[in-house]
Every structure is written in C-alpha cells, then in structure tokens.
Amino acid sequence: MPLAIPIATYRLQLTADFDFDAAARVVPYLKRLGISHVYASPFMKARKGSTHGYDVVDHTKFNPELGGEAGFARLSEALKQNDLGLILDFVPNHVGVHFADNPWWLDVLEWGPVSPHAVSFDIDWDLLPYRARGGVLLPILGSSYGQALERGEIELRYDASEGSLSAWYYEHRLPIAPERYGEVLRTVVREAGAEDSAAGRAVLQLAAQYRGLRHPNRIEAPAFKAALRAIDGAADIIARGLAAYRAGDGASQTLALHHLLERQHYKLGHWRLASSDINYRRFFDINTLAGLRVEDAATFEASHSLVKRLIAEDRLQGLRLDHIDGLRDPAQYFQRLRRLIRAAQGPKAKPFYMVVEKILGEDEKLPRFAGVHGTTGYEWMNVIGQLLVDGSGLDPLGEIWRQISNRSPNLVPVLREAKRRVLETLLTSEFTVLARILARIANGHYSSRDFSADSLRQALELYVLHFPVYRTYLTAAGPTTHDRALISATIARARADWFAADEGIFDFLRDALTMDLLKPGRPPHSTPRVRRFALKVQQFTGPMMAKSLEDTTFYRYHRLLALNEVGGDPAASALPADDFHAMMQARARDWPHGMTATATHDTKRGEDARARIMALAEIPGEWTSAVARWKVLNAPHLVLDGEMRAPSATFEYMLYQALLGAWDPADKDFVDRIQAYALKAAREGKQETSWLNPHAPYEDGIKTFIERILDRNTSPEFLQALDTLAQRTALIGALNSLSQVTLKATMPGVPDFYQGTELWDFSLVDPDNRRPVDFAERAAALEALETPDWHALAQDWRDGRLKFAWTRHLLRLRNELPDVFTSGDYAPLAVSGPHRDHVVAFARRHGRDAVIVALAKSFAPFTQRGRAWPRPETFEGAIDVAGYTLPGGGREIELSKLFAPLPVAVLKTKVAASAKRAAKRSPSHA
C-alpha cells in the first residue's frame, strides 16, 4: 500500500501520444528509480488535442484521448502491482468553453440565466452595452462581427438527431434559444415553399403549439425537440428553408440571421473585444477558459464527483489543486474538499495527501487550509537557486544590465509598468467589472455618492498597481489581521501616488476591501454587493500579478535569467547559508510535507539550463567581455528598418543567456527551438510585439537574427566563442545541478521530479519542456547504473548519467530511511576552514537514524573557472559532526575526503547516544 506521505513524486504529462497505457508501461521503471507516487497532469475530459489537460470540458469523465475509463483502469492496476500511489493535478477553478464540447457551457448559451448551470459560471449578465436583454459576450470571431456575418462565416444549422437549431462559427457551436424555434420554423417552411406539404403542416402545427414569450420553456423543450425530430420529412424542409438565414447571400438573409442572433443569450464579437468587454470571469486572459464557481455547492459536488469516486475506490491517493488563487473562498473550498474525502473514504478514513499551486511573495506565509500539506514547491526552487548563486557576482551583473538597458536594476518600476500594461490591455474587462461594482456601492448611500465612478476607478487602479503579492484570503466573515494590515499598507502606498483631492476616497476603498463598510453603526451599504466586490478583487489580483510578473516582467528584466523563475524575484539577492538553515528548520516544523520542485511544466527553463546560467554570477567579468565582443560580431546580423532594431539591445542580451542555458549544438532542432522560444519571449514582454498585437517585421527580424548567428557559415567566430564559454558554464552548471538535486532530495519536503529530468534538462519554456521523453533510454541507463562508478561518471559528466546515478542514489536513501526524510528534524552543521563559505552542510535525523548532507557551491575557484572538474584536495576545511557516529570516529570530516570524487555527499549515520540524551533534555535543540 502506498505511503500517505510520498517519498518522492514523478510528474507525467499525459497526452494523446502519451496516454494511460504509455504511463502504465513506465510505472515499473519509476518504481526501480525510487519513486513512490506518480503525479499526473489533469486527466478529466479535456478539449480534443489538448497537450496539457487544463482545458477540462467535463469533470465527470475521463479523457477519451488518454484511453478513457478502461485505460485508466489499466494504469491503476499497474500502479497497484508496483505499490505506487497516484496524485492528480486537479483543476477546480476553470473549464474549457466555446467550441462544441462543454455540455454545461452549451446549456448556458441555450438557456441563459435560467440554465441550472448558469450559477456555475461567473457571468455578469447585465453588462453588455446597447442591448435590450442580458447576455454573455463570446469573443470568438477572427474578424469584426459585421464582416463575419456578411461573409457567411456564421451559419444556422439544424441537427436532425437532436431536433435542435444552432448557429455555427467554424468549430464553435452556438445553440439557438428554444423560445425562438417557432419563428425560425415558420420562416424556413415558408422559404422552402412547404406550407401545403404534410411535413410542412406538421412543422407549422408544432410551432403553433407554443405561443408567447419564453416558450417552449426548459420543461417543454425536450418534448418539442422530440416531436420535431419525429416529423417525417421535416429535416429536408428545414435544410432547404434555412436559406432564409444564409448570411452573405443577400441583405435580407443577413439581416434575418443578425436579428435572430441578437435575440440569443449571447453576443458574438471579435476576439480583441475580450480585453475590454468580456463579462465572464476567465482563467487569466484566456478566453477559452471560463472561471468555475465552486463556491456553489451543487457545482462543487458535480465537478468533484469523479474525484470522489476514485478516492472511494482507493485509486487516488493525493491531489494537487491548480491555481487556488482563482477560488473565491479557498478556506471554504478546502473544508468542503476535506469533508468530501472523508465521506469517500468512509469508516476506513486515512491521511490523504494534498498540495496547492500557490506562488508566495517574499516573506509571505502560506495560509493554513484544511487538509493541505503545503505547496507544489515553487518557493523552494527559488530558495535553492538563491542559496547556490554566487552573491558576489550579482552586483556586477546588475551593473551590466544597467548599462545595456539604460535603467536601474531596481525591479519595482519595471513591475509597475508591466502591471499598467496588463491592466490597459489584457485584463481591462475584469477590472471594469470591479470598478462598476465599487461605483454602485458608493452610489448606494448619500454619504459616498459623490465619489465619482472615474475617481473610484483610478483609486482602485492605484491599489492594484501597488498590491505586492498575489492575493488576500478574506472570507465572508472578513479579513485576518495579516490581510487587514496588507490592505492598509497597500492603500497607504496608493494614496501616496494620488495627486488629486483625496476627501476620503481611499478610506472608502479600504473599507470596501476589508468589508468594514458592513460594520454596525456604519452607513448602510448593500451587503451582497460589498462582499462580492471584496471577494472578487481577490480573484483579480492573482491573475494580475501572474500576467504582470511571470508573463511580462520576467521577459523584460534580464539581470540574470536563472532568477527569473516562477515564484521567484528576478532582483533577488543571494541567500546566506544561515538564513537557509533557519528556513529549513521552520519548514521541518511547519510544512514538512509540501513538495520541493526544481522543474515543472510551468517553469521558464529546465533546471539544468538554470544551473548553467547561474554560473555567470561566478565569472561576471569574463561574461561582460564576451557579451561586448558578441555584440560587435553580431552587429551585421541585426535587422534594421527605420527606427526598428531586431532584436532590441535588451532582448539580444537575454538571448545570449538563453543560448548558454540551452546550448546543445548536436541537437538538429536547436535553431527552431530557440526561434520558437524567442518569439514567445518577445510577445510575452509586450514591448516591441505582443500576443494581442503582433509586430510581424520585428518578429521576422528576431527569427532572421537567430538564424544568422547560429549558422556556422555565417557566424563561425561567434559560435566558436559561444561554444568556448558554454563549455565552461556547462561544467559549473553541472556541479550546480548536483548540489541542486541533492538539496531537493534531502531538505525538508517531498522531492518532485519532472518527467525526464533524471538526465540533464536544458529545455526552454513550454511547449519546449513538454517534448516526448525517451523512457526506454532511461530504463536501460538505470539498469547499467545499478552499481555506479563515480570516478568514471564524473569524467563523462556531459552525458548526464552522473546526474541520473546520483538521483537514483538519493532516492534509494530516501526509501531506506523514509522516517528521517518525512518526519525527521533538520540540524545545521558548522563548516570551518578557508572554504567554509563554499559549503552547505546539515543533518536530517529521526530517532537514532541520521543522514549527513554536504554540498559545495560557487565552483569557479575549484574548476579553473569552469575549465576542469574540481579535485577533492582543492577544498580546504572541515564539517563539525560531533554528536554523530561515523566510521573511524572523530568530530570532524575533512572536505577533501568528503568530496572525493563528487563535491556532494550524503552519509548514513547514527545519532550518538549522548547527543540523543541531550536532545531529549533540550527540546529546542536544532
């Protein structure tokens, strides 16, 4: 039976090309590797062709492209036979919409607010301007609505198998409201000239049965459709008669279809309208992903029904909850989820593993949620990076960046500008909804009615721009002390940036955000409206920060790309070892079972590419000289057109770092991969080009520049220089990677391994990091590495087998001593000698069992600045191991002995009896 707390997890990306059966075939390999739980990407029914599974269209079904129920049963059996658990990446916050595959969404389009599924979506029905009836904007058109209509791209069709009418825009189905069927049927019979035929009369008679507004209603409609379907010859008449609505054939037909569409529960629009006019909550700025209101009890039960069944059948041992910051009330959600899990398990309830995707800002603490063991580990990935990076090189790199960008290395103004760009372009519609609610609250009482809508919007905008983290966690009961302080501090910063008359507007905004407007003795305001505003702001600030920081600032600020990682701070300083030890002691106490990740499907680059780029902080002077030379060598390859320079100077600098991280001249697809990465990076940066408004000449210029500089016939001198420096950063990067995986596998937490990363991972941002993994190669390598020769592996470090063998060694140790790593405490070990600042050492211990961990960092002095593998005798110093029993005894271990042949070490040992007695006498002993 799988352990309740994983020893180690392994992320598998399930797709049509790597389905349940393919996953089942690699389960034995994962077992031999030392993995305890498979951590699967979403496998509920997703949009056809999905490469990630996050566009779920039906939470109640398995994805048929992955093998459906039968395929999952085979995977489940393979896991059971190998005693592995299963953790599902579950998507509670949103679903895929548009197209023709989400039954809930189609029902909402057909029936509008009266649909039983309307409550499942966060739709502001009354926001559409210049429209007599409410509706939801569908920004699905590739051109203006008028052009699409007149070109005949929108077509009315009849489905004879359902007896239903729908408009279609290519692959998008737009159900016609049944209350309009009568007028459509009368029109099509007349157009077909079938009034006197038996079928025509039957159709007209059926249409005449339902008169008046809102008929046939939801109760009557199934019988109506069944009767229409049963009329012999009706389908032929309707098919001919639909010519009356064939837009593009003539003005009358175009107007007929237009008038019909205007009477639906939706309004069609150009996709660009989404940023300003959309009136349903989305996942970030993705129009095809609509927010799901799991705060509604019925929606929660329905969307979690399959999860509940799998838990009840003991075929699911854990959940990773995606994007919890999109939930209206996470605390309520996790309380419900814990009750669901307990109900599913029945009287044999047992611990169930749960982690959340949550990005924490600097010094931000994860709130305590029912049943949650921690996060998916983004914060620890960045802690590891900050520990390993050479802090002495960050200031010189900041100066290089200042000279290239002509800006201060201060991140704050860059992030502020990015937020403003996102607010003005991508998330305007969601912000408009909030501003309108706030204005209605103010207008609800005479004491605040003079706060104009425009002033309130500007004040709210400043609040959003200055908000420092992803969200607060208010509930209907109000804010915590921490959240109240956070809101007040943000209001103070926003007020300081306000140049108009204040007159209490920021006090009003603060009280709306904290819901203090509802306190007894205050002027009466609408309780539902104030609560809705405060809780919806929380759902907005998360996407706002994500799009501004991760998807904009990270592609504008390039001091050191190794720090531009999800959950990280691009302007971060290095982390002193003492601070790291304090963090780990707190983690062992507070969140010992959260995940520790170094690569995920969302990271900006592969973990070993990041480790290579980190090496630049160890050789900043040489890096400066190299870049200066490369800019001269590649100047002829720039694409210039008037004032346009492709790439820009800052983008060119970013590109050189990315090349060093991913450098693999043997990869025949390398140029294409870099070009694809560069296109995405340029659009995400939203400066010279963007997803919303692509600038083709600039994008073509970047592509041409990359093609030229990576062509050995065109740029031999540059490529030789790049390759020379890449060899050095690759060696230092490999050593960084060994230290990185050692930390991940031994520090408090559950190590998570992203698919394929047991070998070197030099991938770029998605979709590059979702390329197929050769598991057959890895399985064969695992067999060959059963008894590793560390000296030989170190000599051939480039082929990745060293990382693979060391990973296997670490996982074997975790399996041998699960209590030490799952429940053990963390004790820093003192390092002495000239190189003490280059070593991190600690012990993990549980009872008498213990493991001593040591790793080196900042390798340039030991490797001839990246030119040779470090010799153990170059490390001068020792680790104090008093209190632990080691072969040969002694209170110290010399680094020169410990780091032969690898500058990382894990030693199984025992806590000395005297030390254990002392620990019992002093519970605070670390």
N, C-alpha and C positions, 0 to 999 in steps of 0.2 A: 504494500500500500504506500502511495507517495506520501512524503512528509508534508505536514501542514505548512511549514515554512520552507521554501525552496533552498536547496544547497546552491544551485545555480540555474539560471534560466537561459533559454536559447530562442531568439526571435526568428520566426519563419514568416516570410512574406508569401501568402497564398495567392495564387493567380490561376487563370485557366491553364497556363503552361506549367504550373507547379501546384497541383491540386491536392486533395486529401490523400489520394493514393501515393502521390510522389512524396508527400510528407511522411506517410506511414513507412515508406521504404528507407527513410533516413533515420528513423527512430532508433534502430539498433546501434547505428554509428554514434548518435548523440549519447546513448547510454554508456558506450565504451569511452567516450570523451569525458564523461563525468557530470553530465547534465542531469538535473532531477526533474525539470519541468519544461515542456515545450510552451513557448509564449507565442501564440498565433495571432496574426493580423485578423481583422474582422472577417467572419465567415458567414454572417447572415446574408440573405439575398441582396446583392448589390446590382448596380447598373451593369448591363451587359458590356463586357470588355473592360471592366474596371481593373486597374493594375494595383490597387491599394485596398479596396474593400470599404472605404469610409463613406462611399455614396450608397448607403443601405437604402433600399426601397421597400423592404418588408422584413421587419424584425422577427417575424414569427416563423420564418422559413430559412432553411439552409440555402446557401448559394448554389444553384444548379450547375454553374460553370466550374465549381470546385468538386462536384461529384454528388451533391445533394445529400439527403439523409443516409443513403446506402454508403456513399463514400466516407461520410463522417463516421459511420459505424465501423468501417474497416480501420480508420485511423485510431478510433477509440480502442479497438481491440489490440492494435499494435502497441499503443501506449500501456495498456493494461498488462500485456505479456512482458513488457520490459520495465514495468514498475515505474513509469514516468507519469507525472501529473500534467494537466493541461490548464493553461492560463489563457483566457480570451481577452483580446483587445476589444472592448465593447463600446459602442457609440451611442450614448443616451441622449446626446444634445441635438442631433440633427438627422435629417433624412434627405435622400436624393429626390428632387422634384423635377417637374416639366417632363418632357418626353411622354411615354405612354406606359410606364411600368410601376408607378406607385399607386396602389388602389385607394389609399386614404386621400392623397392629393387630388386624384381624378374625381373622387366623390365630392370634395370641397369645390372644385371647379364646376361641377354639375349642379350642386345644390346650394352653394354659398353658405351663409351663416347658419342655415338650418341643418346642414350636414352634421351628423354626430361626430365627425372627425374635425370639424372646424375648430373646436376647442383645443385640438392637439397642435394647432399652428398659431404662431404669434402674429396675427394679421390685424392691421388697423383698417377695418372695412370702410370707414367714412373719410379716408384721407385723399381719395382720388379727386383732383380738381375738375371742374366743368363737367360734372357727371350727375345725373339725376338720382342714380342708385349707387349703393356701395359696391365695392369690388376689390379684387386683388390685381395689382399690376403684374403682367407677365412680360418681362423684358427678354424676349426670345428671338426677336426679329433681327436679321442681319442688315436690314435697311430701315428706312422710315416706314411707319405703318402704311402711309398712303402709297408709297412705291410698292411695297409687298402686296398690297391689295390690288392695285392696278395691273401688276404683272401676273396676276393669277396664282401667286405663290401660296395663298390661303385658299383652301378647298373644302367645301362642305361635302361630307360623305355619309353614306348610310351603311351600317353594319347589319346585314340581314340575320346573322347568327344571334345577335343580341336584341334586334329591334330598336337600335339606338342611332342617334344622329350625333356626329361630331364634326367640328371643323379641324382641319389638319394643316399644320405648317411644317412641311417636310416630315420629320420623325416625331413632331410634337402633336399629341392628341389634345383637343380642346372640346370637352363634352358640351353639347347644347342642353340648356336647361329644359326639362320636360314640359314646363309650362308654355314653352314656345313651339312645341311639336305641332299643335293644332294649326297654327298659322303656316308653318312650313309645309305640312301635309296638304293643306288646301292649295297652297301655291304650286306645289310640284304636280299635283293631279291636274290642275288647270294647265300648267306648262306642258305636260305630257299629252294633253287632249284626251284624257281618260275618264272624264266625268260620267260618261254613259256606259263604261265597261263595268262588269260585275266587281272586279277588283277595285276599280276606282271608286265605285259607290260604297264599297265596304270600308275603304280607307276614309272617305269623307264622313261616313256614318260614325266611325270610331272617333274621328276628330271632333265631331259634334257632341259626343257624349260628355266632354269635359270643357265646360264654359267657365268664364270668369278668371280673375287673377289667381295665380298660384295653383292652377290645376292643369294636368294631374299633379297632385302633391306627392310627397315621398311614399305615402302608403298606397296611393293609386297607381303610381308609375310602373311597378313591376307587372301588374296585370295589363296595363296599357301596352307596354312593350311586347309582352307575350302575345296579346291579341294581334298587334301589328305584324309580328313575326309569323303568325299563323295564317294570315290572309294570302291565299294562293295568288301569285302574280303581283303582289304589292312591291316586291323588291325591284322588278323590272320597271314598273311605273315610276317609282321613286328615283331610280337610277337615271331615267330619261328626264324626269321633271326637275332634277337638281341643276339642270342647265339654267334655270331661272336665277340661280345663285352663283353662276360661274363668273366670278370677277375677272375682269380683263377682256371679256367678250363684248362688253358694251357698258354704257353708263348705267343703264337701269339694273343690269345684273350686279354690277359693282356696288351700287347703292343698296340693293337688296341685301347683299351679304354684309355690307357695313352696318346697316340698320339692325340686322339680326345679331351681329357680334356686339353691338353697343347695348343690347338688352341682356347680356350674359352677366355672370357673377365675376367676370374678369375683364381686363382691358389689355389688349396687346400693345406692345411698344418696342422700340429699338432697344437693343441691349445696352446702349450707352445711358439710357434713362435710369438704369438701376442705381447709379451712384447718387442721383438726386431725388428720384420719385418713388423708389420701391417702397412698398408698405407691408412687407412681411419680413420678420427677422431672419437673417441669413447666418450661415457659418462664415464669419469674417466677411469678405466681399464676394463670395462665390454664389452667383445667382441660382445655381442648380442644387444648392444645399440649403434647405429651409430649417430654421430652428424648431425644435420639438419641445412642447410644453409638458415635460414630465412632472411638473408640479401638479398637473391634473391627475387625479388618482386613477381614472379609467385609462388614460394614456400610458401612465406608468405600468399598470398591470398588463395591458396589451403588448406594449413594446418589450416587456421583460418576460413574457410567457415562455419563450423557448429557453432562455437562460434558466428560468425556474425549473423547467423540466430536466435540463441537463444536470443541474445540481441535485435534483431529487434522484436521478438515475446514477449519481456518483460518476458522471463522465466529465465533470468540470470542477477543478479544484481551486480556481482563482480567477479574478477579474482585474484587468487594467481598465480604468474608466477614463475615456478620452475627453479632453477639454472640459474639465469640471468648471472652469471659469465661465462657461456659457450657460450654466444652470442658474435658474432664478434664485433657488434657495438650496445650496449644496447640503447644508446641515439636515434639512428635511429630507432631501433625496437619500442621503446615506442612512438615515434612520429607517426609512421605508425599505431600502435595499437590505439592510440587516434583518428586518422582520421577514422579508421575502425569503432570504437564505435560510433562516431558522425554520420557517414553515416548510420549505422544500426539503430540508434535511430530516424533519420530523423528530421523533424522540431520540434518534441517534445523532443529534447535533454535535458538530466538531468544528474546530477552527477552520476558517475559510480565508484564504489569502486575498487581500485587496490592496492595490496601489492606484494612485491617481496621477494623471498627467497634469502637473502643476508647475508652472515656472515661478520661482521665488525671486524677488528682488533682493538687493544687497541688504543683509541684516533682517530680512523678512522671515517670519516663522510660519510653518505650516499649521493652519488651524487643526484642532482635534475633531475629526469626523468619526462617527460610529463605524467601527469595524475596519478602519483604514490603517494599514501598516506603514504607509509612507508614500513617497512619490516614486516616479519612474526613474529618477536619478539624474536629471539634467544638472542640478546644482552641484552634485558631487563630481560629475565630469569636469565642471569648471574649477572646482576646488583642486582636483588633481592637476589640471593644467596650470593653475596659478602657483601650486607648490613646486612644480617641476621647471617652470620657466625661469630663466636667469634674470633676476630683477635688475642687475647692474646694466643690462643691455636695453632696458625699456625706455629710459630717458634718451639715449642716443637715437633709438628708433622713433621716439616722439619728435625729436628734432628733424630727422629725415622727413617724417610725414609733414611737419610744419612747413618745411621748405618746398616740398612737392605740391602740397595742397594750398599753400599760402594761407593757412588757417592755424589757429591754436589747436594743440592736441586735446583740448577740453571737449568732452563728448556732449555736454549739456546743450549747447546751441545747435549742434548737428541733429540731436534727437528732437529738439523743439521744432526745428524747420521740417523735419520728416513728419512729425505729428500734424503740423499745419497742412502739409501737402496731402496727407491721407484724409484729413478732415474735409479738405476742399474738393477732393476728387472721389475717393473710394467709398467713404462711409458717410457722405453728406446726408443721405436719406435717413439712416438710422439716427443721426444727430438731430435732424429736423423733427423727427417724431418726439424725441425727448424735449426739444425746445418748445414744441407746441403744447405738450403736457404741462410743462413748467408755466407757460403763459396762461393756460387755463386755470391752473392752481392759483396763480396770482390774481387773476380776474374774478376768482370766486369769492373774494371778500373786499369790502371797500378799503380796508387798511393797506392793501397791497396792489390794488388795481392800477395805480399809476406807474408801476414798473412796466415799462413798455416791452412788447414782445421782442423788439430788436435789442434792447439793453439786456434783457434776460438771456437772449441767445449769446450775446458777446460775453457776458459774465460766465455762462456755462462753458463756453469755448475756452476761456482762460483757465477755468478749473480743470478741464480735460487736458489741456496742454501742460499744466503743472503737476498733474497727478503722477506720482513717482513709481507706482507698482501696477500690477495687472488689475486688481480689484479689491474691494472691501467685501465683507461677508455679513452684511446686515441680514436679519430675519424680520418677519412681521413684527416681532417684539421690539425691534430697534437695534442700535449698534452696540458692539462691545466697547470697552474702554479704549482698546487699541484702535479700533476703527474710528471712533469719535475723534481721537487725537490726530489720526491720519487725515481725516476730512478737514478738521480745523486748521492743521498746518498747511494743507493744500489751498484752502480758502485764503489764508494769510499771504501765501505766495502769489495767488491770482490777484488779490486786492492790491498788492504792491505793483503789479503790472498794469493796473487800471488807471487811465488818465482822465476819465470823465468823472462827473459827480457821483459819489457813492450813494449817499442818502439811504443806506440800509439795504441795498440790493444784495450785497454779499452775505449779510446776516440772514436775509430771507432765503438765499440759495443754500446756505449752510443748514438752516433749519429744515429745509425741504429734503436735503440729502440725508440728514440724520433722523428725519421724521419727527423732529421736535415740534413741528407745526401742529402736531396732533395732541400735544400735551394738554392736560386740563388747565383751564384758565387762559389759553391762547385763543385768538380769534378763530372761529370755526372754519375749517377747510375740508374739502372732500377727502375722507379717509381712504377710500379705494384709489383715488387719483394720486394722493401723496405717496401711498405705499407702492403703487405701480411705478411712479417716477423713480423713487429711491432704489427700488429693486432692479428696474430696467437700466439705470445708469451703471449698475454693477456689471450687467451683461454686456454693456457697451465698452467700458474701459479696457476690458481684456483684449478683445479684437483690436481696439485702437492701439494699444501698446504693442501687440504682436505685429501688426502690419507696419507700425512706425519703427520699431526697433529691429526685430528679426528680419523683416522683409523690406526694409528701406535703409535704415542707418547702417546695418551690417554691410551693405553694398555701397556705402558712401565713405565710411571711415576705415582706413586701411593701415593703421599704425603697425599692427601685427595680426595677420588673419587667424593665427592659432587661437586668439582670444575672442574672435567673432563667432561665437558658438551659442546655440540655443540655450537660454538660461544664463548666459554669461554677460560680462561687461567688457566691451572692446577697449576701454580705457583703464582696465583693472591694473593694480599693482601686483607684484609677486607676493605670495603668501609665505610668511616666515614659518619655519617648522614648528615653533612653539604654538603659534596660532592654529596650525593644522592639528596638532595633538589635542588642543583644547576642544576643537570642533569634533574630533573623533570620540573623545570621552563623552561629550554631550550627546553625540549620536548613539553611542552604545547604550546610553542611559534612556534617551527619549524616543529614538526611531531606529532601533537596531535591525529592523527587518524590511526597510524600504529598499528599493533597487539602487544599484550603482551601475550607471551606464557609461561607456566611453564612445559608443556609436549607436545610432538609432536610424530609423527610416527618415527622421526629420533633421538630422544633423547636417551642417553646412558642408562638411567634408569628412572623409574617412579618418578614423582615429590615428592611423599611422601617417597620413598626409599632414594632419595637425601636428604630430610629433616632429615631423621634418621641419615644418615652418617655424616651430618653436626654437629650432637650432639657430635661427637668425639672431635671436637675442644674445647668443654666445659669441657671435662674430659680427657685431654691428658695423665695425669699421670696414671690414672686407666686403660686407653686403653693400655699404654705401658706395664703395669704389666700383663694385660690379654693376650696380644699377646705373651709375653715371656713365660707365662705358657702354652698357647695353642700350641706353637711350641714344647715344651717338651712333652706334652701329645700326640701330633700327629706325633712325630718323627717316632714311629714304623710303621706308616701307609704310610710313603713316599715310593715311588717306586724307587729303586736304581738299576742301571745297568751300571757297569763300572763308567765312569765319569758322566753319566746321573742321574739327580735328578729330579723326577717328583712329585709335581711341583717344579719349581725353588723357591728360597727363596723370591724373589720379587713377584712372582706370588702367592705364598702362602699368603703373606701379603695382596695383592689385594683381594684374595678370602675371607679372613676374613671380610674385609669391605663390600664386596658384599653380604655376608651372613647376616650381620647385617641389611643392607638396605632392603633386600627382605624377611627377616625371617618370615616364616609362617608355623610352624610345623603342622598345621591342613591341609595343602594342600597336598593331596596324590601324586601330581605330582611334589612336590618341588625338590626332588633329581634329577629327569630328567631335570627339568628346569635349575637347577644350572649346571648340567653337560653340557647341550647344550650351556649355556652362557659361561662356562669356555672354551669349545672347540673354540667358536668364538673368545673369548678374546685372547686365546693363538695364534691362527692363525693371528689375526689382528696385534698382537705385533711383528710378524715376527722375533722372536729371536730363540726359540727352535724349532718352527714349523711355517708353513705358509700355506696360501691357494695355493700358487704356488708350494710348495714343502713340503707336509705334512710329518711329522715325526711320524709315527704310534706308535712306542713304547712310545714316550713322551706323545702323546695324550691319549693312553690307560692308561698310568700311572696316568695322571690327573683324568681320569674317575674313576679309582680304588681308588685313594686317597679320592675323594669326596664321593664315595660310602661307604668307611670305616668310615670316620669321621662323617657322617650323619646317621650311623647305631647305634641305641641306645644299641644294644647288644655289639657292638664292642667299642663304644666310649661314655659310659654313663657319665663319668666325664667331658669330653669336652663339650658335649651337655648341661649338666646342667649348666656349667659355661657360655656357649654361651647364653643360654636362660635367665640366670640371667642378663647379661649385655644387652641383646636385649630388655628386658622389660624396662630398663632404657632409652636406646636410642630411643625406640619406643615412650615413653611418651614425652621426649624432642622433638622428631621428630614430634609428633602430634601437639605440640604447635608451632613449627616452621612452620608446614603446614598451621595452621590457620593464622599466620602472612603472610605467602606467598600468600595465596589466597586472603587475604584482600588487600594486595598491588596490586596484579594483577587486582582486580576488581575496585580499586579506584584511582590508579595513572593515569596520562595521558596515553591515548591509548585505544584500543579496546581489552578487555579480550577475549582470545580464550581458549576454554575448549576442551581438547582432549577426545574422547569418553570414557565414563566410569569413568572419574576422579572426578566426583562429590562425589564418595566414595573413600576410601583410595586406592592409586595406588602404589603398591610395585613391579611393573613389572620391568623386565630387558630389555636389548637392543632387538631390533627386531630380530626375529619374536615374541618374548615373549610379546611385547607390542601391538601386533595385535590379541591377543586372543579374542574370541567372548565376547561380553558384554551382560549381562543379563538385558535388558531394562525393562522386566516385573517386576523384583525385584525393580528396581529403580522407576518405575511408582507407585508401591504400597507404597514404602517408602515415596515418595513425598506426597501422599495423607495423610499419617499418620503424616507428619511433618508440616501440614498446620499452626498449632499454636504450635510452639516448646516450650518445657520446657527446658531452657538452663541448669538449675541445673542438671536435670536428664540426659540430653545428655552428660554433662561434666563427670558425674560419669561413664557413659557407653561409654567413648570415643573410646574404642577399636573397636566397631562395625562399625565405620565410619559414623553413622548417624549425628554425630555432624558436621563433615565437610560438609555433604550433606545439613543440615539445614542452616548452616552459608553461604554456597554458594548460596542457594536459597534466603536467606535474602539479601545478597549483590546484587544479580541480580534484586530482587524486587525493591531495592532502585535505581538502575540504570534506571529501567523502569519508576519509579515515577519522577525522576529528570534527564531526558536524556540530557538536555542542560548543566547541571552542569558538567557532566562527559564527554560529547562530545565536548563542546565548552568552558567550564569553565577554569579559570586560577587556578594556584597552589600556595598556600601560606604556607611556613613552619610555624610551631607553636613551640614556645620555651618551653622546658621542664626544670623544676628545681627540686632540691632535690637530695638526695643521689643516686637515681637510674635513674638519667636523661640519663645516657649512655645506659640504657637498654630499652629505649622507643623512638619510632619514631612517630612524630605527624605532621599532616598537614591539611590544609583545601582546599577543592575544592569549587569554587563558581562561580556563574553566575547571574548577577543582584543582587537581594536581597537573592536569594536562595543559600544555602551553606550546605556543609557536613563536619563535623569534623571527622577526621580519626586518630585513635591512635592504636598502636600495640607494644607489648613487644618483646624482643629478648634476646638471651643468658640467658636461663631459669634455668641453673643449680643451681644458688643460691636460687631460689624461689621454687625449687621442691625437695629439699634434694638430689640434684644431680641426678634427674631422678626417684626418688622413690615415689613421691606424687604429685597430682595435685596442682598447686600453689593457695594459699589462697590470696584473694584480699588485705588483710591487710599487706601482706609482701611487697607490692610495695609502696615505700616511695617517694613522690614527687608530682608535680602538673604540669598541662599544662596551659599555658597562652592563654586564649580565649578572650582577650579583643578585642572588635570590632564585637563580635557575640552575639546574644541574645539567652540565654538559660533559661530553666525553673528555677526559683529561682534566676536568675541573677548571678552576680559575675564575676570577671575577671579571675578566675582560676577554674580548675576541678582537684580534688584530684585523684591520680591514684588509691587509694584504693577503691574509689567509682566507678570510671570509669571501672575498670577491675573486676567487680563482675557480673556474675561468670566467665567470659572469659577474658583472657588477650588481647583481641582485642575489638575495639569499633568503631562504625560508628554512628554519631549523626546528624540527620537532624536539621538544624538551619537556622537562618536568619542573613544576614549581618546587623549590626546596622546602622541606618540611618546616624549617624555621621561618621562611618567608610566608608560608601559608598561615602559620600561627599568628604572625604579626598582622597579616591581613584581616584575620578574624577579630583581633583586638582593636583594629582601626578600620571601621567600615568605609572611611573616606579615602583609604589608600588607593591610589590610581595605578 
